[in-house]
């Protein structure tokens, strides 16, 4: 339990890519662009969370064709 609590602590105190990219957008393009960026991050994170909680993600990944398309699209995006 101590190792889990330590991991959670370090995950909470370290900034993630959303925080770092928000700082970059805000400092590079101003408050308005930074606010719009944060709104987009919030909307995207909540839509993904809603898809996971509602079971939509599990239903999509249960279909082999959709799973393959998503796999290749994600690999292409990362490359």
matplotlib code that plots the C-alpha trace (Angstrom):
import matplotlib.pyplot as plt

x = [0.0, 2.9, 4.3, 0.9, 0.6, 4.1, 3.3, 0.1, 1.9, 4.6, 2.0, 0.1, 3.1, 4.7, 3.2, 1.9, 1.9, -1.3, 0.1, 3.4, 1.8, -0.7, 2.2, 3.8, 0.7, -0.1, 3.4, 3.8, 0.4, -1.2, -4.0, -6.9, -5.2, -4.1, -7.7, -9.0, -6.4, -7.4, -11.0, -10.1, -8.0, -10.9, -13.5, -11.2, -10.4, -14.1, -15.2, -12.6, -13.6, -17.3, -16.5, -14.7, -17.3, -20.2, -18.7, -18.4, -14.6, -15.1, -17.8, -15.6, -12.5, -14.6, -15.0, -11.8, -12.2, -12.5, -9.7, -7.4, -8.2, -7.6, -4.3, -3.0, -4.2, -2.5, 0.8, 0.7, 0.1, 3.0, 5.3]
y = [0.0, 2.3, 1.9, 2.7, 5.8, 6.9, 6.4, 8.5, 11.2, 11.5, 11.4, 14.2, 16.5, 16.2, 18.1, 16.1, 17.0, 18.9, 21.3, 21.7, 22.3, 24.7, 26.7, 26.7, 27.8, 30.5, 31.9, 31.7, 32.9, 34.7, 34.2, 33.9, 31.1, 29.4, 29.5, 28.0, 25.3, 24.5, 24.3, 21.9, 19.7, 19.7, 18.7, 16.0, 14.5, 14.4, 12.9, 10.1, 9.5, 9.4, 6.9, 4.6, 4.9, 4.3, 1.2, 2.6, 1.9, -1.7, -2.2, -0.7, -2.7, -5.9, -5.6, -6.9, -4.7, -1.5, -2.6, -3.1, 0.3, 2.0, 0.2, 1.1, 4.7, 5.1, 3.6, 5.9, 8.9, 8.0, 7.4]
z = [0.0, 0.7, -2.8, -4.3, -2.1, -3.1, -6.8, -6.5, -4.7, -7.4, -10.2, -8.5, -7.9, -11.3, -14.2, -17.1, -20.8, -20.5, -17.9, -19.8, -23.1, -21.6, -20.2, -23.6, -25.4, -22.8, -22.8, -26.6, -27.8, -24.8, -22.3, -24.9, -26.8, -23.6, -22.3, -25.5, -25.3, -21.7, -22.8, -25.6, -23.2, -20.7, -23.4, -24.9, -21.5, -20.5, -23.8, -23.5, -19.9, -20.9, -23.7, -21.2, -18.4, -20.8, -22.2, -25.7, -25.7, -24.7, -27.3, -30.0, -29.0, -29.0, -32.8, -34.5, -37.6, -35.5, -33.2, -36.2, -37.7, -34.4, -33.9, -37.3, -37.0, -33.6, -34.9, -37.9, -35.7, -33.4, -36.4]

ax = plt.figure().add_subplot(projection="3d")
ax.plot(x, y, z, "-o")
ax.set_aspect("equal")
plt.show()
